């Protein structure tokens, strides 16, 4: 299978993969513990909502900065440094003892989110420097598998560890995962951190060059629109378990595990994703919309599990396709900057969407909202089809390269 062949050959990427897997699971374990700690101290669901909102804020400013730093300095050193900084920050949660320390939880959450905002675009822009171009589709498939495993293992183990061993154990384990991640990053042996030897490229990408590229405009448009539906998805998963099927917290766990399984299954199909990636992106997003239409009429909880697996399966495939296209078209020297701006845009749109979901659920039933989300996905495919039909990726890549050289 091509996926495993690419895995074996890309030894440097293996270190990056395991680092992402380990610190991702640790962060998920810590996040669940933070929710538990907040609820113990405040008894308020609003406090948990505030933490989720705080996590989104740093991405608006720091994700673009992180991307620009990744284009300017050593990606390896940036990733290593961020992991090391996160260790004392997450361990600071051990200082929280009573309700008078709730402010410290918010502060630590903000700092952790800020460091993550620097980390994510740096890591993403490192991938094309670590792997060969013809293996990008396989590597992005592995990235989707990692997302799935983090979701399944992190969510499942987070609850068990917090319940049986205490919240403090969760924070200590997260600190250990950040240390292990840093050690794995240190083992990466590649020139991906020396691509800007001259050091004379501008730190900021000019607005003229940014908006003169039809490809970049299209990628940014997707980064804005897709999270508007994805954010409502995230809220609906819990609502279906708690309200529609009345399965309680156990149901929430099952449905989130289904989300993770969908991403894992999508990673196994990279061998079928070799050509016409833009067309496949549109097709899979349309299927994602169809999945939400089905979710609005599912008769039982078990059927909902299968439908959610299908939704994230096709969603994972669309992510693999569009990420691979972007990595091939956007010049590597500016991928950190571009991906950083995209993270800022998509996370802002995601937070607005999640916030609006609560208000929408006051107007629509969960099933009605699923129907609207499905219709939104299908509407997006029409818009994306129009935009993609106007793109000549070879020409766009050549123009972007020429624009970077004249910067």
Secondary structure, DSSP 4 states (H G I P E B T S, - for coil): -HHHHHHHH-HHHHHHHHHHHHHHHHHHHHHHHHHHHHHHHH--HHHHHHHHHHHHHHHHHHHHHHHHHHHHS-HHHHHHHHHHHHHHHHHGGGG--SGGGHHHHHHHHHHHHHHHHHHHHHHHHHHHHHS-GGGHHHHHHHHHHHHHHHHHHHHHHHHHHHHHH-HHHHHHHHHHHHHHHHHHHHT--SGGG-TTTT--S-SSPPHHHHHT-HHHHHHHHHHHHHHHHHHHHHHHHHHIIIIIS--HHHHHHHHHHHHHHHHHHHGGGGGG-SS-HHHHHHHHHHHHHHHHHHHTT--SHHHHHHHHHHHHHHHHHHHHHHHHHHHHHS-GGGHHHHHHHHHHHHHHHHHHHHHHHHHHHHHS-HHHHHHHHHHHHHHHHHHHHHHHHT--HHHHHHHHHHHHHT-
